[in-house]
Structure formats: structure tokens, C-alpha cells
């Protein structure tokens, strides 16, 4: 498995940040609200800007921290990317720059995908990004070299 070759930090200048009571915040253009500037939130916001500006996904087709129930437990997907309003296409799990992506993170995404049933899984820590295509019929997984742009498909 090979990481994709792009740098999310190139979108840093697109981020809107502020400080209130000595706490740093970052604006989320999808949720239209400021959130505390934490390492994972930083990666999530860089990823949103990448999806919107580089891959042409409309903000209206992006969902952040989408909650769902799995085995009676509340779970949250960091980012869900939709191709159409009711058709999720990509599940993205974001980790802090400080966290190395491991097989356990892929297992987490796979568990989420049992419920969400999306054809693409992406894991990123901002430095390393992995993308795989999941054949939903056969459950075969293939690592691919890029995240599909809006309107594109690996199939």
C-alpha cells in the first residue's frame, strides 16, 4: 500500500482562523461554524478544502462528523462525500499529523463502511493519505493512486 502523493498543507492559506479568550478556532465551511483548532480538526479542514478546491466537490455534497448507529453504538464518520444528495461515495477518516496511520485505522473505516456502504475509503493524517476502492458486491479492496474527483469513478 502506497500513500498518495499530495500535500494538504498547500491549502493552509485557505483556512479561516480566529482567537477568542486565548483559544484558537478554525472555521468549517460545511458546518458553517468555528471549531477549536485541534490537530485532527486541522487535518479535517485541510481535507475539506482539498475536496472542494482541487477535486471540485460542492460543499453541499460534503458532510462532516456524520453520525450513525452501528451495533447500538453512536459512531461518527469524519467526512462523507456524496456524489448525489443520497448517495455517499467516499468515507474519509482524518487523524492528527502526529498519528501514524495503521491497519487499525483501516479496520475502523471498514467497520464504518459495513453500515455506510461507500465505494471509496480514504485515510489521512495530512502527511500520508491512502485511498482504496471497495467492490461492494465482492468486498474486494484495491488501493488506488488518487481520490476520484467530482463526477469521476474508478470503476
DSSP file (Angstrom, degrees, kcal/mol; ACC not computed):
  #  RESIDUE AA STRUCTURE BP1 BP2  ACC     N-H-->O    O-->H-N    N-H-->O    O-->H-N    TCO  KAPPA ALPHA  PHI   PSI    X-CA   Y-CA   Z-CA
    1    1 A X              0   0    0      0, 0.0     2,-0.4     0, 0.0   129,-0.0   0.000 360.0 360.0 360.0 130.7    0.0    0.0    0.0
    2    2 A X        -     0   0    0    142,-0.1     3,-0.1     3,-0.0     2,-0.1  -0.937 360.0-118.6-121.2 136.1    1.4    3.3   -1.1
    3    3 A X        -     0   0    0     -2,-0.4   127,-0.2   127,-0.1     2,-0.1  -0.375  36.0-104.8 -68.9 148.4    0.5    6.8    0.2
    4    4 A X        -     0   0    0    125,-3.7     2,-1.0     1,-0.1   125,-0.4  -0.367  31.6-118.7 -69.1 155.0   -0.9    9.3   -2.4
    5    5 A X        +     0   0    0    140,-0.4     2,-0.3   123,-0.1    -1,-0.1  -0.688  69.2  99.9-104.2  81.3    1.5   12.0   -3.4
    6    6 A X        -     0   0    0     -2,-1.0     2,-0.6   121,-0.2   123,-0.1  -0.980  60.5-128.6-155.3 158.7    0.0   15.3   -2.5
    7    7 A X    >   -     0   0    0     -2,-0.3     3,-1.4     1,-0.1     4,-0.1  -0.919   8.0-166.3-115.1 111.4    0.5   17.8    0.3
    8    8 A X  G >  S+     0   0    0    118,-0.9     3,-2.2    -2,-0.6    -1,-0.1   0.755  82.2  77.2 -65.7 -23.3   -2.6   19.0    2.2
    9    9 A X  G >  S+     0   0    0    117,-0.3     3,-1.9     1,-0.3     4,-0.3   0.700  74.5  77.2 -63.3 -17.2   -0.6   21.9    3.7
   10   10 A X  G <  S+     0   0    0     -3,-1.4     3,-0.3     1,-0.3    -1,-0.3   0.700  92.0  55.2 -64.3 -15.6   -0.9   23.8    0.4
   11   11 A X  G X  S+     0   0    0     -3,-2.2     3,-1.4     1,-0.2     4,-0.5   0.343  76.5 100.9 -96.7   5.4   -4.4   24.6    1.5
   12   12 A X  G X  S+     0   0    0     -3,-1.9     3,-1.4     1,-0.3    -1,-0.2   0.870  75.8  57.7 -58.2 -39.2   -3.4   26.1    4.8
   13   13 A X  G 3  S+     0   0    0     -3,-0.3    -1,-0.3    -4,-0.3    -2,-0.1   0.677  98.9  61.8 -69.1 -15.1   -3.8   29.7    3.4
   14   14 A X  G <  S+     0   0    0     -3,-1.4    -1,-0.3     2,-0.1    -2,-0.2   0.633  83.5 101.9 -81.5 -14.8   -7.4   28.9    2.6
   15   15 A X    <   -     0   0    0     -3,-1.4     2,-0.6    -4,-0.5    13,-0.1  -0.449  65.9-141.7 -76.2 141.9   -8.3   28.3    6.2
   16   16 A X        +     0   0    0     11,-0.4    11,-3.0    -2,-0.2     2,-0.3  -0.914  28.2 177.6-102.9 119.1  -10.1   30.9    8.3
   17   17 A X  E     +A   26   0A   0     -2,-0.6     2,-0.3     9,-0.2     9,-0.2  -0.843   8.1 174.1-121.9 158.0   -8.8   31.1   11.8
   18   18 A X  E     -A   25   0A   0      7,-1.8     7,-3.4    -2,-0.3     2,-0.4  -0.955  21.0-134.2-152.2 168.2   -9.6   33.2   14.8
   19   19 A X  E     +A   24   0A   0     -2,-0.3     2,-0.4     5,-0.2     5,-0.2  -0.998  19.7 174.5-132.3 134.2   -8.8   33.5   18.5
   20   20 A X  E >  S-A   23   0A   0      3,-2.5     3,-1.6    -2,-0.4    -2,-0.0  -0.982  75.2  -9.1-140.6 127.2  -11.2   34.1   21.4
   21   21 A X  T 3  S-     0   0    0     -2,-0.4     3,-0.1     1,-0.3    -1,-0.1   0.889 129.0 -57.1  51.9  42.9  -10.2   34.1   25.0
   22   22 A X  T 3  S+     0   0    0      1,-0.2     2,-0.5    -3,-0.0    -1,-0.3   0.637 113.3 120.4  64.8  17.6   -6.7   32.8   24.0
   23   23 A X  E <   -A   20   0A   0     -3,-1.6    -3,-2.5    13,-0.0     2,-0.3  -0.952  59.4-134.4-112.2 130.0   -8.3   29.7   22.3
   24   24 A X  E     -A   19   0A   0     -2,-0.5    13,-2.8    -5,-0.2     2,-0.3  -0.627  23.4-169.2 -85.2 140.0   -7.6   29.2   18.6
   25   25 A X  E     -AB  18  36A   0     -7,-3.4    -7,-1.8    -2,-0.3     2,-0.4  -0.883  12.3-153.4-126.5 157.6  -10.5   28.4   16.3
   26   26 A X  E     -AB  17  35A   0      9,-3.0     9,-2.7    -2,-0.3     2,-0.4  -0.997  22.3-123.7-131.9 136.7  -10.9   27.2   12.7
   27   27 A X  E     - B   0  34A   0    -11,-3.0     2,-0.7    -2,-0.4   -11,-0.4  -0.649  14.0-150.2 -86.0 132.1  -13.9   27.8   10.5
   28   28 A X  E  >> - B   0  33A   0      5,-2.7     4,-1.5    -2,-0.4     5,-1.1  -0.898   2.9-162.5-100.3 112.5  -15.7   24.9    9.0
   29   29 A X  T  45S+     0   0    0     -2,-0.7    -1,-0.1     2,-0.2     5,-0.1   0.678  89.0  50.7 -71.0 -16.2  -17.3   25.9    5.6
   30   30 A X  T  45S+     0   0    0      1,-0.1    -1,-0.2     3,-0.1    32,-0.0   0.921 120.2  31.3 -83.8 -50.2  -19.5   22.9    5.6
   31   31 A X  T  45S-     0   0    0      2,-0.2    -2,-0.2    32,-0.0    -1,-0.1   0.575 101.1-136.5 -83.6  -9.6  -20.9   23.2    9.1
   32   32 A X  T  <5 +     0   0    0     -4,-1.5     2,-0.3     1,-0.2    -3,-0.2   0.914  66.4 101.8  54.8  50.3  -20.6   27.0    8.9
   33   33 A X  E   <S-B   28   0A   0     -5,-1.1    -5,-2.7    -7,-0.1     2,-0.3  -0.989  74.5-105.2-157.2 153.1  -19.3   27.3   12.4
   34   34 A X  E     -B   27   0A   0     -2,-0.3     2,-0.3    -7,-0.2    -7,-0.2  -0.650  34.3-170.7 -83.3 142.0  -16.0   27.8   14.2
   35   35 A X  E     -B   26   0A   0     -9,-2.7    -9,-3.0    -2,-0.3    -2,-0.0  -0.952  36.3 -85.9-130.1 151.5  -14.4   24.8   15.9
   36   36 A X  E     -B   25   0A   0     -2,-0.3     2,-1.7   -11,-0.2   -11,-0.3  -0.295  46.5-112.7 -58.1 136.2  -11.4   24.6   18.3
   37   37 A X        +     0   0    0    -13,-2.8     2,-0.3     4,-0.1   -13,-0.2  -0.549  56.1 157.0 -76.8  87.6   -8.2   24.4   16.4
   38   38 A X     >  -     0   0    0     -2,-1.7     4,-2.6     1,-0.1     5,-0.2  -0.768  55.1-105.2-108.8 158.1   -7.1   20.9   17.3
   39   39 A X  H  > S+     0   0    0     -2,-0.3     4,-1.8     1,-0.2    58,-0.2   0.881 120.0  44.8 -53.9 -44.7   -4.7   18.7   15.3
   40   40 A X  H  > S+     0   0    0      1,-0.2     4,-2.4     2,-0.2    -1,-0.2   0.888 113.0  51.2 -68.5 -36.9   -7.4   16.4   13.9
   41   41 A X  H  > S+     0   0    0      2,-0.2     4,-2.6     1,-0.2    -2,-0.2   0.880 106.9  55.2 -65.8 -36.8   -9.7   19.3   13.1
   42   42 A X  H  X S+     0   0    0     -4,-2.6     4,-2.2     2,-0.2    -2,-0.2   0.930 110.4  44.6 -59.3 -47.5   -6.9   21.0   11.3
   43   43 A X  H  X S+     0   0    0     -4,-1.8     4,-2.3     2,-0.2    -2,-0.2   0.897 112.0  53.4 -64.9 -40.8   -6.4   17.9    9.0
   44   44 A X  H  X S+     0   0    0     -4,-2.4     4,-2.2     1,-0.2    -2,-0.2   0.920 110.5  46.3 -60.9 -43.9  -10.2   17.7    8.5
   45   45 A X  H  X S+     0   0    0     -4,-2.6     4,-2.1     2,-0.2    -1,-0.2   0.890 111.0  51.3 -69.7 -38.6  -10.4   21.3    7.4
   46   46 A X  H  X S+     0   0    0     -4,-2.2     4,-2.1     1,-0.2    -1,-0.2   0.910 110.6  50.6 -60.0 -41.0   -7.4   20.9    5.0
   47   47 A X  H  X S+     0   0    0     -4,-2.3     4,-2.7     2,-0.2    -2,-0.2   0.897 107.4  52.8 -65.3 -41.3   -9.1   17.8    3.6
   48   48 A X  H  X S+     0   0    0     -4,-2.2     4,-2.3     1,-0.2     5,-0.2   0.919 110.1  48.0 -59.9 -43.7  -12.4   19.7    3.0
   49   49 A X  H  X>S+     0   0    0     -4,-2.1     4,-3.1     2,-0.2     5,-0.5   0.893 111.1  51.1 -65.8 -38.9  -10.6   22.5    1.1
   50   50 A X  I  X>S+     0   0    0     -4,-2.1     4,-1.9     2,-0.2     5,-1.7   0.941 111.2  47.8 -60.9 -47.9   -8.8   19.9   -1.0
   51   51 A X  I  <5S+     0   0    0     -4,-2.7     6,-2.4     3,-0.2    99,-0.2   0.908 119.9  38.6 -59.5 -43.1  -12.0   18.1   -1.8
   52   52 A X  I  <5S+     0   0    0     -4,-2.3     4,-0.4     4,-0.2    -2,-0.2   0.943 126.3  31.3 -76.2 -49.3  -13.7   21.4   -2.7
   53   53 A X  I  <5S+     0   0    0     -4,-3.1    -3,-0.2    -5,-0.2    -2,-0.2   0.869 131.4  27.7 -83.6 -37.6  -10.9   23.3   -4.5
   54   54 A X  I  <<S+     0   0    0     -4,-1.9    -3,-0.2    -5,-0.5    -2,-0.1   0.852 130.7  33.9 -93.5 -39.0   -8.9   20.5   -6.1
   55   55 A X  S   <S-     0   0    0     -5,-1.7    95,-2.9    -4,-0.2    -3,-0.2   0.432  99.9-127.2-102.2   1.0  -11.5   17.8   -6.7
   56   56 A X        +     0   0    0     -4,-0.4     2,-0.4    -6,-0.3    -4,-0.2   0.677  48.3 158.2  68.1  22.9  -14.4   20.1   -7.4
   57   57 A X        -     0   0    0     -6,-2.4    -1,-0.2     1,-0.1    -2,-0.1  -0.658  43.9-121.3 -76.5 128.5  -16.9   18.7   -4.8
   58   58 A X    >   -     0   0    0     -2,-0.4     3,-2.1     1,-0.1     4,-0.1  -0.426  16.7-123.9 -64.3 143.2  -19.6   21.2   -4.0
   59   59 A X  G >  S+     0   0    0      1,-0.3     3,-1.7     2,-0.2    -1,-0.1   0.815 110.5  66.9 -57.3 -29.6  -19.7   22.0   -0.2
   60   60 A X  G 3  S+     0   0    0      1,-0.3    -1,-0.3     3,-0.0    -2,-0.1   0.671  97.8  53.1 -67.2 -15.6  -23.3   21.0   -0.3
   61   61 A X  G <  S+     0   0    0     -3,-2.1    21,-3.1    21,-0.1     2,-0.4   0.238  93.9  88.3-103.3  12.5  -22.2   17.4   -1.0
   62   62 A X  E <   -C   81   0B   0     -3,-1.7     2,-0.4    19,-0.2    19,-0.2  -0.912  55.8-168.3-111.6 138.9  -19.8   17.2    1.9
   63   63 A X  E     -C   80   0B   0     17,-2.5    17,-2.7    -2,-0.4     2,-0.4  -0.992   7.6-152.5-127.9 133.8  -20.9   16.1    5.4
   64   64 A X  E    S-C   79   0B   0     -2,-0.4    15,-0.2    15,-0.2    14,-0.2  -0.900  73.7  -5.7-113.1 133.8  -18.7   16.4    8.5
   65   65 A X  E    S-     0   0B   0     13,-2.7     2,-0.4    -2,-0.4    13,-0.2   0.911  80.2-165.9  50.6  50.5  -18.9   14.2   11.5
   66   66 A X  E     -C   77   0B   0     11,-1.4    11,-2.5    -3,-0.3     2,-0.3  -0.523  10.0-140.6 -68.0 119.4  -21.9   12.3   10.1
   67   67 A X  E     +C   76   0B   0     -2,-0.4     2,-0.3     9,-0.2     9,-0.2  -0.610  29.9 160.3 -87.6 142.8  -23.4   10.3   13.0
   68   68 A X  E     -C   75   0B   0      7,-2.3     7,-3.0    -2,-0.3     2,-0.5  -0.964  37.4-111.7-151.1 164.3  -24.8    6.9   12.5
   69   69 A X  E     +C   74   0B   0     -2,-0.3     2,-0.4     5,-0.2     5,-0.2  -0.883  29.8 179.0-104.6 128.4  -25.7    3.9   14.8
   70   70 A X  E >  S-C   73   0B   0      3,-2.9     3,-1.9    -2,-0.5    -2,-0.0  -0.978  74.1 -18.6-131.2 119.2  -23.6    0.7   14.5
   71   71 A X  T 3  S-     0   0    0     -2,-0.4    -1,-0.1     1,-0.3     3,-0.1   0.872 128.1 -52.9  52.8  40.7  -24.4   -2.3   16.8
   72   72 A X  T 3  S+     0   0    0      1,-0.2     2,-0.4     0, 0.0    -1,-0.3   0.470 117.3 112.1  78.2   2.0  -26.3    0.1   19.1
   73   73 A X  E <  S-C   70   0B   0     -3,-1.9    -3,-2.9     0, 0.0     2,-0.4  -0.864  70.5-118.9-110.5 142.2  -23.3    2.5   19.4
   74   74 A X  E     +C   69   0B   0     -2,-0.4     2,-0.3    -5,-0.2    -5,-0.2  -0.653  38.2 178.6 -76.5 128.7  -23.1    6.0   18.1
   75   75 A X  E     -C   68   0B   0     -7,-3.0    -7,-2.3    -2,-0.4     2,-0.4  -0.873  15.5-149.5-125.7 160.0  -20.3    6.4   15.6
   76   76 A X  E     -C   67   0B   0     -2,-0.3     2,-0.5    -9,-0.2    -9,-0.2  -0.989   6.0-147.2-136.1 127.8  -19.2    9.4   13.5
   77   77 A X  E     -C   66   0B   0    -11,-2.5   -11,-1.4    -2,-0.4   -12,-0.4  -0.790  16.9-140.0 -86.9 131.2  -17.6    9.5   10.1
   78   78 A X  E    S-     0   0B   0     -2,-0.5   -13,-2.7     1,-0.3     2,-0.4   0.964  82.6  -0.1 -56.9 -55.6  -15.1   12.4    9.9
   79   79 A X  E     -CD  64  92B   0     13,-2.0    13,-3.0   -15,-0.2     2,-0.5  -0.997  60.8-168.2-138.8 132.5  -16.1   13.3    6.3
   80   80 A X  E     -CD  63  91B   0    -17,-2.7   -17,-2.5    -2,-0.4     2,-0.5  -0.987  11.8-157.0-115.8 130.6  -18.7   11.7    4.0
   81   81 A X  E     -CD  62  90B   0      9,-2.8     8,-3.7    -2,-0.5     9,-1.9  -0.919   8.9-155.5-108.9 129.0  -18.5   12.8    0.3
   82   82 A X  E     - D   0  88B   0    -21,-3.1     6,-0.2    -2,-0.5     3,-0.1  -0.814  20.3-164.5-106.5 143.7  -21.7   12.4   -1.7
   83   83 A X  E    S+     0   0B   0      4,-2.4     2,-0.3    -2,-0.4    -1,-0.1   0.810  90.3   7.1 -86.4 -38.6  -22.0   12.1   -5.5
   84   84 A X  E >  S- D   0  87B   0      3,-0.9     3,-1.7   -23,-0.1    -1,-0.3  -0.853  99.3 -87.1-133.6 168.9  -25.7   12.9   -5.3
   85   85 A X  T 3  S+     0   0    0     -2,-0.3     3,-0.0     1,-0.3    -3,-0.0   0.820 126.1  25.0 -51.3 -39.8  -27.7   14.0   -2.3
   86   86 A X  T 3  S+     0   0    0      1,-0.1     2,-0.6     2,-0.0    -1,-0.3   0.212 105.2  86.6-111.9  15.7  -28.5   10.5   -1.0
   87   87 A X  E <   -D   84   0B   0     -3,-1.7    -4,-2.4    31,-0.0    -3,-0.9  -0.839  62.9-155.6-121.3  94.4  -25.6    8.6   -2.5
   88   88 A X  E     +D   82   0B   0     -2,-0.6    31,-0.3    -6,-0.2    -6,-0.3  -0.503  17.3 172.9 -69.5 135.0  -22.4    8.6   -0.3
   89   89 A X  E     +     0   0B   0     -8,-3.7    31,-1.3     1,-0.3     2,-0.4   0.754  58.7  30.3-110.9 -38.8  -19.3    8.0   -2.4
   90   90 A X  E     -De  81 120B   0     -9,-1.9    -9,-2.8    29,-0.2     2,-0.5  -0.989  55.0-159.3-134.8 132.4  -16.3    8.5   -0.2
   91   91 A X  E     -De  80 121B   0     29,-2.5    31,-2.8    -2,-0.4     2,-0.5  -0.951  18.0-168.2-105.6 125.4  -15.7    7.9    3.5
   92   92 A X  E     -De  79 122B   0    -13,-3.0   -13,-2.0    -2,-0.5     2,-0.5  -0.965   9.0-165.9-120.7 126.5  -12.8    9.9    4.9
   93   93 A X  E     - e   0 123B   0     29,-2.7    31,-2.2    -2,-0.5     2,-0.4  -0.952  12.4-157.8-109.8 125.7  -11.2    9.3    8.3
   94   94 A X  E     - e   0 124B   0     -2,-0.5     2,-0.3    29,-0.2    31,-0.2  -0.841  10.2-176.6-107.3 138.3   -8.9   12.1    9.5
   95   95 A X        -     0   0    0     29,-2.6     6,-0.1    -2,-0.4   -52,-0.0  -0.852  36.1 -87.4-124.3 162.6   -6.1   11.7   12.1
   96   96 A X    >   -     0   0    0     -2,-0.3     3,-1.6     1,-0.1   -56,-0.1  -0.278  36.6-114.2 -63.4 153.6   -3.7   14.2   13.6
   97   97 A X  T 3  S+     0   0    0      1,-0.3    -1,-0.1   -58,-0.2    28,-0.1   0.789 117.8  60.8 -56.4 -27.6   -0.4   14.8   11.8
   98   98 A X  T 3  S+     0   0    0      2,-0.1     2,-0.5     0, 0.0    -1,-0.3   0.615  89.7  83.1 -78.8 -13.1    1.2   13.3   14.9
   99   99 A X  S <  S-     0   0    0     -3,-1.6     2,-0.3    26,-0.1    -4,-0.1  -0.821  73.1-138.8-101.6 126.4   -0.6    9.9   14.4
  100  100 A X        -     0   0    0     -2,-0.5     2,-0.3     1,-0.1    -4,-0.1  -0.644  27.9-115.5 -77.7 133.6    0.9    7.3   12.1
  101  101 A X        +     0   0    0     -2,-0.3     2,-0.2    -6,-0.1    -1,-0.1  -0.558  43.7 178.2 -74.2 130.9   -1.8    5.6   10.0
  102  102 A X    >>  -     0   0    0     -2,-0.3     4,-1.3     1,-0.0     3,-0.8  -0.701  47.2 -94.1-125.7 175.4   -2.0    1.9   10.9
  103  103 A X  H 3> S+     0   0    0      1,-0.2     4,-2.5    -2,-0.2     5,-0.2   0.818 120.9  65.0 -60.2 -31.2   -4.1   -1.2   10.0
  104  104 A X  H 3> S+     0   0    0      1,-0.2     4,-2.1     2,-0.2    -1,-0.2   0.858  99.4  52.0 -61.3 -34.6   -6.3   -0.5   13.0
  105  105 A X  H <> S+     0   0    0     -3,-0.8     4,-2.1     2,-0.2    -1,-0.2   0.881 109.0  49.6 -68.9 -37.2   -7.4    2.8   11.3
  106  106 A X  H  X S+     0   0    0     -4,-1.3     4,-2.5     2,-0.2    -2,-0.2   0.896 109.5  52.2 -66.0 -39.3   -8.3    0.8    8.1
  107  107 A X  H  X S+     0   0    0     -4,-2.5     4,-2.4     2,-0.2    -2,-0.2   0.908 107.5  52.4 -62.2 -41.2  -10.2   -1.6   10.3
  108  108 A X  H  X S+     0   0    0     -4,-2.1     4,-2.3     1,-0.2    -2,-0.2   0.937 111.3  46.2 -58.6 -48.0  -12.1    1.3   11.8
  109  109 A X  H  X S+     0   0    0     -4,-2.1     4,-2.2     1,-0.2    -2,-0.2   0.889 111.2  52.6 -62.9 -39.4  -13.0    2.6    8.4
  110  110 A X  H  X S+     0   0    0     -4,-2.5     4,-1.0     2,-0.2    -1,-0.2   0.894 108.4  50.1 -64.6 -39.9  -14.1   -0.9    7.2
  111  111 A X  H >X S+     0   0    0     -4,-2.4     3,-0.8     1,-0.2     4,-0.7   0.936 111.5  48.4 -62.4 -46.6  -16.4   -1.3   10.2
  112  112 A X  H >X S+     0   0    0     -4,-2.3     4,-2.3     1,-0.2     3,-1.0   0.883 107.5  57.2 -59.1 -37.5  -18.0    2.1    9.4
  113  113 A X  H 3X S+     0   0    0     -4,-2.2     4,-2.3     1,-0.3    -1,-0.2   0.706  89.6  71.0 -73.5 -18.4  -18.3    1.1    5.8
  114  114 A X  H << S+     0   0    0     -4,-1.0    -1,-0.3    -3,-0.8    -2,-0.2   0.854 113.1  31.2 -60.6 -32.3  -20.4   -2.0    6.8
  115  115 A X  H << S+     0   0    0     -3,-1.0    -2,-0.2    -4,-0.7    -1,-0.2   0.872 126.0  41.3 -88.8 -44.7  -23.1    0.5    7.6
  116  116 A X  H  < S-     0   0    0     -4,-2.3   -28,-0.2     2,-0.1    -3,-0.2   0.814  83.5-155.9 -80.6 -31.4  -22.4    3.3    5.1
  117  117 A X     <  +     0   0    0     -4,-2.3     2,-0.3    -5,-0.2    -3,-0.1   0.947  27.9 163.2  55.0  58.4  -21.6    1.1    2.1
  118  118 A X        -     0   0    0     -5,-0.1    -1,-0.2     1,-0.1   -29,-0.2  -0.800  41.5-135.6-104.2 150.4  -19.4    3.6    0.1
  119  119 A X  S    S+     0   0    0    -31,-0.3    15,-3.2    -2,-0.3     2,-0.4   0.625  85.8  53.3 -81.1 -11.4  -17.2    2.5   -2.7
  120  120 A X  E     -eF  90 133B   0    -31,-1.3   -29,-2.5    13,-0.2     2,-0.4  -0.984  59.3-170.3-129.9 134.3  -14.1    4.6   -1.6
  121  121 A X  E     -eF  91 132B   0     11,-2.3    11,-2.5    -2,-0.4     2,-0.4  -0.973   7.8-173.7-119.0 134.8  -12.3    4.8    1.7
  122  122 A X  E     -eF  92 131B   0    -31,-2.8   -29,-2.7    -2,-0.4     2,-0.4  -0.993   6.1-172.3-129.6 134.8   -9.7    7.4    2.5
  123  123 A X  E     +eF  93 130B   0      7,-2.2     7,-2.8    -2,-0.4     2,-0.3  -0.993  15.0 169.6-123.6 134.7   -7.5    7.7    5.5
  124  124 A X  E     -eF  94 129B   0    -31,-2.2   -29,-2.6    -2,-0.4     5,-0.2  -0.999  34.1-178.9-145.5 146.1   -5.3   10.8    6.0
  125  125 A X        -     0   0    0      3,-2.0     4,-0.1    -2,-0.3   -26,-0.1   0.120  65.9-102.4-118.8  14.3   -3.1   12.3    8.7
  126  126 A X  S    S+     0   0    0      2,-0.5  -118,-0.9     1,-0.1  -117,-0.3  -0.040 119.4  54.4  89.7 -31.9   -2.3   15.3    6.5
  127  127 A X  S    S+     0   0    0      1,-0.3     2,-0.4  -120,-0.1  -121,-0.2   0.787 114.6  33.4 -98.5 -39.6    1.1   13.9    5.6
  128  128 A X        -     0   0    0   -123,-0.1    -3,-2.0  -125,-0.0    -2,-0.5  -0.964  67.0-177.3-120.0 135.9    0.1   10.5    4.4
  129  129 A X  E     -F  124   0B   0   -125,-0.4  -125,-3.7    -2,-0.4     2,-0.4  -0.999   3.1-170.4-134.6 133.3   -3.1    9.8    2.6
  130  130 A X  E     -F  123   0B   0     -7,-2.8    -7,-2.2    -2,-0.4     2,-0.4  -0.954   1.6-170.7-122.6 141.7   -4.4    6.4    1.4
  131  131 A X  E     -FG 122 144B   0     13,-0.5    13,-2.4    -2,-0.4     2,-0.4  -0.997   4.9-179.6-132.8 136.1   -7.3    5.7   -0.9
  132  132 A X  E     -FG 121 143B   0    -11,-2.5   -11,-2.3    -2,-0.4     2,-0.5  -0.987  22.9-134.2-136.1 150.3   -8.9    2.4   -1.7
  133  133 A X  E     -FG 120 142B   0      9,-3.3     9,-2.5    -2,-0.4     2,-0.6  -0.855  19.3-155.7 -97.9 132.1  -11.8    1.2   -3.8
  134  134 A X  E     - G   0 141B   0    -15,-3.2     2,-0.9    -2,-0.5     7,-0.2  -0.945  11.0-142.8-112.7 117.4  -14.1   -1.3   -2.3
  135  135 A X     >  -     0   0    0      5,-2.8     4,-2.9    -2,-0.6     5,-0.3  -0.705  14.7-157.5 -75.9 110.0  -16.1   -3.5   -4.6
  136  136 A X  T  4 S+     0   0    0     -2,-0.9    -1,-0.2     1,-0.2   -18,-0.0   0.718  86.0  48.9 -68.5 -20.9  -19.4   -3.6   -2.6
  137  137 A X  T  4 S+     0   0    0      1,-0.1    -1,-0.2     3,-0.1    -2,-0.1   0.935 126.0  23.5 -81.3 -50.1  -20.5   -6.9   -4.1
  138  138 A X  T  4 S-     0   0    0      2,-0.1    -2,-0.2     1,-0.0     3,-0.1   0.631  94.7-133.4 -91.2 -14.7  -17.3   -8.9   -3.7
  139  139 A X     <  +     0   0    0     -4,-2.9     2,-0.2     1,-0.3    -3,-0.2   0.608  52.7 151.8  67.5  13.4  -15.9   -6.9   -0.8
  140  140 A X        -     0   0    0     -5,-0.3    -5,-2.8    -6,-0.0     2,-0.4  -0.532  34.5-147.1 -73.8 143.7  -12.5   -6.9   -2.5
  141  141 A X  E     -G  134   0B   0     -7,-0.2     2,-0.4    -2,-0.2    -7,-0.2  -0.939  15.2-175.8-117.6 133.4  -10.4   -3.9   -1.7
  142  142 A X  E     -G  133   0B   0     -9,-2.5    -9,-3.3    -2,-0.4     2,-0.3  -0.989  22.1-134.8-130.1 122.8   -7.9   -2.3   -4.2
  143  143 A X  E     -G  132   0B   0     -2,-0.4   -11,-0.3   -11,-0.3     2,-0.3  -0.605  29.2-163.7 -74.8 134.5   -5.6    0.6   -3.2
  144  144 A X  E     -G  131   0B   0    -13,-2.4   -13,-0.5    -2,-0.3  -142,-0.1  -0.757  26.0-120.7-121.3 166.5   -5.7    3.3   -5.9
  145  145 A X  S    S+     0   0    0     -2,-0.3  -140,-0.4   -15,-0.1     2,-0.3   0.451  86.3  22.3 -90.9  -2.3   -3.4    6.2   -6.7
  146  146 A X  S    S-     0   0    0   -142,-0.1     2,-0.5   -15,-0.1    -1,-0.1  -0.995  75.0-107.8-159.2 156.7   -5.9    9.1   -6.4
  147  147 A X        -     0   0    0     -2,-0.3   -57,-0.0     1,-0.1   -25,-0.0  -0.747  51.5-107.7 -82.3 129.5   -9.1   10.2   -4.8
  148  148 A X        -     0   0    0     -2,-0.5     3,-0.1     1,-0.1    -1,-0.1  -0.326  31.8-127.9 -61.9 137.4  -11.8   10.4   -7.5
  149  149 A X    >   -     0   0    0      1,-0.2     3,-2.3     4,-0.1   -93,-0.2  -0.285  45.9 -67.5 -73.9 167.4  -12.8   13.9   -8.5
  150  150 A X  T 3  S+     0   0    0    -95,-2.9    -1,-0.2     1,-0.3     3,-0.1  -0.385 127.4  14.8 -57.3 128.2  -16.4   15.0   -8.5
  151  151 A X  T 3  S+     0   0    0      1,-0.3    -1,-0.3    -3,-0.1     2,-0.2   0.289 107.0 108.2  88.0 -10.1  -18.1   13.1  -11.4
  152  152 A X    <   -     0   0    0     -3,-2.3     2,-0.3     3,-0.0    -1,-0.3  -0.616  45.4-170.8 -98.1 159.6  -15.3   10.6  -11.7
  153  153 A X        -     0   0    0     -2,-0.2    -4,-0.1    -3,-0.1    -3,-0.0  -0.991  27.6-142.3-145.7 149.8  -15.2    7.0  -10.8
  154  154 A X              0   0    0     -2,-0.3    -1,-0.1     1,-0.2   -21,-0.0   0.732 360.0 360.0 -78.2 -24.6  -12.6    4.3  -10.5
  155  155 A X              0   0    0     -3,-0.1    -1,-0.2     0, 0.0    -3,-0.0   0.479 360.0 360.0 -65.7 360.0  -15.0    1.7  -11.8
